[in-house]
């Protein structure tokens, strides 16, 4: 998305920690300008009290939604209605839906059908249906400063959550699909191909801040930087592949 794209950031506060707000808003500046920022929830409950400072700090508009019926999430309905109103206003280029709730799957699909870019942000437990419905899905866990252990990251947390795809399968398929006759492919093109086919793919999920660093760590990929600074990759012939030790993640400081 262009850097000046206008984004609506709609946050399901009932299912999102206030501690994630600063990081997720900073992340979204990579995709555009958050011109609408709203957080939905029952603000009369003590569970949302940690949000107060974040609402003021980031100029987020709180939208009050009482829980009229026990067991029903009225916050979802309020967010969906607002999203459709904003869609028809015609002043936005994209939407960021911050939630781990599969109830927003149809909303994400509907917004994309109308030509809007949809970025999802949620926990790793987010159901695969919502992940797949977004153009891009970012796990909130990778927005922290601590690297993620690649082995643990690929474990499926529960039956419904979307597990991280197998890294080797993704890279091999992307390089095969985008390489020239000599076997080399521009890493930028490989990255675009991966994102188009895997909305939740992020090198940070595997412990590396950049795709080029992730590619260099794989024993089946050759990485080369050309004089014009463009990085290209190819699949390394099996006979020359060398085994590399997995990356060690830094211990968290207390």
C-alpha distance (Angstrom), angle and dihedral (degrees) to the residues before:
residue distance angle dihedral
X1 . . .
X2 3.84 . .
X3 3.80 114.1 .
X4 3.81 91.3 -115.9
X5 3.81 95.2 52.8
X6 3.80 112.3 134.9
X7 3.79 112.9 -122.8
X8 3.78 133.6 -168.0
X9 3.81 110.9 -148.4
X10 3.80 110.1 -157.3
X11 3.80 114.4 -175.7
X12 3.79 126.6 -163.3
X13 3.81 94.9 -147.6
X14 3.80 91.9 -174.8
X15 3.81 89.0 65.8
X16 3.80 101.9 31.1
X17 3.79 130.0 75.5
X18 3.79 116.3 -124.5
X19 3.80 87.2 -136.6
X20 3.83 89.4 70.2
X21 3.80 97.1 55.9
X22 3.81 100.9 89.0
X23 3.79 93.1 47.0
X24 3.80 95.8 46.4
X25 3.80 93.8 48.2
X26 3.79 90.1 49.6
X27 3.80 89.5 50.1
X28 3.80 91.7 51.4
X29 3.80 92.1 57.8
X30 3.82 85.2 74.5
X31 3.80 88.3 67.5
X32 3.79 103.3 37.6
X33 3.79 146.5 -61.5
X34 3.83 117.1 -47.4
X35 3.80 98.2 -135.0
X36 3.81 94.8 163.2
X37 3.81 119.3 43.8
X38 3.79 119.6 176.1
X39 3.79 134.0 161.8
X40 3.79 121.6 -160.0
X41 3.78 128.1 -152.2
X42 3.78 147.3 96.5
X43 3.80 99.2 -69.9
X44 3.80 91.9 -172.2
X45 3.81 90.5 73.0
X46 3.82 121.8 90.2
X47 3.82 90.6 -131.7
X48 3.80 90.3 75.6
X49 3.81 97.0 45.9
X50 3.87 92.5 103.2
X51 3.79 87.2 63.9
X52 3.81 95.4 66.4
X53 3.80 97.3 84.9
X54 3.81 92.5 42.6
X55 3.79 92.4 52.8
X56 3.81 91.0 55.5
X57 3.80 95.3 40.1
X58 3.80 94.4 53.9
X59 3.82 100.5 29.7
X60 3.79 92.2 -117.3
X61 3.79 115.8 167.6
X62 3.82 111.5 -130.0
X63 3.79 113.8 -140.6
X64 3.79 112.9 -155.7
X65 3.78 116.0 -139.1
X66 3.78 119.3 171.7
X67 3.79 119.6 -147.9
X68 3.78 96.5 -117.6
X69 3.79 95.1 176.3
X70 3.78 127.6 35.3
X71 3.80 112.2 -113.6
X72 3.81 94.1 17.9
X73 3.79 121.6 107.0
X74 3.79 103.6 -140.3
X75 3.81 89.6 173.3
X76 3.81 88.7 72.6
X77 3.79 92.1 55.5
X78 3.80 93.4 48.6
X79 3.80 92.3 50.2
X80 3.80 92.7 47.6
X81 3.82 93.2 49.4
X82 3.80 91.6 49.3
X83 3.80 91.3 48.0
X84 3.79 91.6 54.7
X85 3.81 91.7 47.1
X86 3.80 89.5 51.8
X87 3.80 90.9 46.9
X88 3.79 92.3 56.0
X89 3.80 91.9 46.2
X90 3.81 86.5 72.2
X91 3.80 94.7 -147.4
X92 3.80 99.2 110.5
X93 3.79 136.3 77.0
X94 3.78 98.5 -164.3
X95 3.78 148.8 -1.8
X96 3.79 132.3 -129.4
X97 3.80 112.1 -155.9
X98 3.79 112.1 -164.4
X99 3.79 108.5 -161.8
X100 3.79 143.6 97.5
X101 3.81 92.1 -142.7
X102 3.80 119.8 115.9
X103 3.82 89.6 -149.4
X104 3.80 87.4 85.4
X105 3.81 93.7 59.5
X106 3.79 94.8 96.4
X107 3.80 91.2 45.5
X108 3.80 91.6 54.5
X109 3.80 90.5 48.6
X110 3.81 92.3 48.5
X111 3.80 93.1 50.3
X112 3.80 91.3 50.5
X113 3.80 90.6 48.9
X114 3.80 86.3 58.7
X115 3.79 91.3 55.3
X116 3.79 98.2 -100.9
X117 3.78 124.2 134.8
X118 3.80 112.2 -120.9
X119 3.79 122.4 -156.4
X120 3.78 117.0 -171.9
X121 3.78 125.2 -159.2
X122 3.79 123.3 -172.6
X123 3.78 148.1 121.2
X124 3.79 124.5 -66.5
X125 3.79 88.6 -101.4
X126 3.82 89.5 68.1
X127 3.83 109.1 128.7
X128 3.79 115.1 -107.5
X129 3.81 91.3 -120.4
X130 3.81 92.2 68.0
X131 3.80 93.1 41.6
X132 3.81 91.3 53.7
X133 3.81 92.7 46.1
X134 3.82 92.8 62.4
X135 3.80 129.2 78.0
X136 3.79 87.3 -135.3
X137 3.79 130.3 9.1
X138 3.79 122.3 -164.7
X139 3.78 122.8 -165.3
X140 3.78 110.5 -136.3
X141 3.79 91.0 -140.9
X142 3.82 91.9 70.6
X143 3.79 93.1 56.3
X144 3.80 92.3 75.3
X145 3.78 125.8 89.3
X146 3.78 96.4 -110.3
X147 3.85 116.6 90.3
X148 3.78 117.1 -120.9
X149 3.79 120.7 -117.6
X150 3.80 105.1 -118.1
X151 3.80 95.0 -146.8
X152 3.79 93.6 51.7
X153 3.78 92.2 41.7
X154 3.79 92.5 63.3
X155 3.79 93.9 55.5
X156 3.78 114.1 105.7
X157 3.83 108.8 -122.6
X158 3.78 96.3 -155.7
X159 3.78 141.6 -9.4
X160 3.81 97.0 -88.3
X161 3.79 100.9 37.7
X162 3.79 119.2 102.1
X163 3.82 109.8 -111.1
X164 3.78 118.8 -143.3
X165 3.81 109.7 -95.8
X166 3.80 118.8 -110.9
X167 3.79 105.8 -84.7
X168 3.80 98.1 -144.4
X169 3.79 92.5 50.5
X170 3.81 91.2 51.7
X171 3.80 96.2 47.7
X172 3.79 95.3 44.2
X173 3.80 92.5 49.5
X174 3.81 93.0 46.9
X175 3.80 95.0 48.2
X176 3.81 91.6 45.4
X177 3.81 90.7 51.4
X178 3.80 97.3 47.1
X179 3.81 105.1 32.7
X180 3.80 125.3 111.0
X181 3.79 125.2 -127.4
X182 3.80 90.1 -81.7
X183 3.81 90.7 57.9
X184 3.81 96.3 -111.3
X185 3.80 123.5 122.5
X186 3.80 131.8 -175.2
X187 3.78 108.1 -105.9
X188 3.81 90.9 -137.2
X189 3.81 89.8 57.9
X190 3.80 90.9 46.2
X191 3.80 89.5 52.1
X192 3.80 92.6 50.3
X193 3.80 90.7 49.4
X194 3.80 91.3 51.0
X195 3.82 93.6 48.5
X196 3.79 91.9 49.4
X197 3.80 91.9 54.2
X198 3.82 100.7 33.2
X199 3.85 112.5 39.4
X200 3.81 93.9 -172.9
X201 3.81 97.0 47.3
X202 3.79 111.7 126.6
X203 3.79 126.5 156.8
X204 3.80 87.3 -138.0
X205 3.80 89.0 66.5
X206 3.81 86.7 68.2
X207 3.79 97.2 43.8
X208 3.82 101.1 -93.2
X209 3.82 125.5 108.0
X210 3.83 94.4 -150.9
X211 3.80 134.3 39.0
X212 3.81 91.3 -129.0
X213 3.81 90.8 57.6
X214 3.78 90.6 48.7
X215 3.81 91.2 50.1
X216 3.80 92.7 49.0
X217 3.80 90.3 53.9
X218 3.82 93.0 59.1
X219 3.81 116.4 93.6
X220 3.81 92.0 -149.6
X221 3.82 96.8 55.3
X222 3.81 129.6 77.0
X223 3.81 115.1 -152.6
X224 3.79 123.0 -162.9
X225 3.79 131.7 176.0
X226 3.79 114.9 -146.6
X227 3.84 125.4 -145.3
X228 3.81 90.2 -99.1
X229 3.83 88.0 58.0
X230 3.80 92.9 -110.5
X231 3.78 111.8 141.0
X232 3.77 118.8 -139.0
X233 3.79 132.3 -175.5
X234 3.78 139.6 -163.7
X235 3.78 137.0 -179.9
X236 3.78 109.3 -93.6
X237 3.81 116.2 -123.7
X238 3.80 108.8 -103.7
X239 3.78 94.4 -120.5
X240 3.82 92.1 59.3
X241 3.77 98.7 42.3
X242 3.74 113.7 117.8
X243 3.74 127.2 -158.6
X244 3.78 117.6 -111.5
X245 3.76 129.0 -164.8
X246 3.81 115.4 -113.2
X247 3.77 115.8 -99.7
X248 3.79 114.3 -93.8
X249 3.77 115.1 -133.3
X250 3.76 120.3 -135.4
X251 3.77 117.0 -102.8
X252 3.78 112.8 -110.9
X253 3.78 112.9 -109.0
X254 3.75 118.5 -131.8
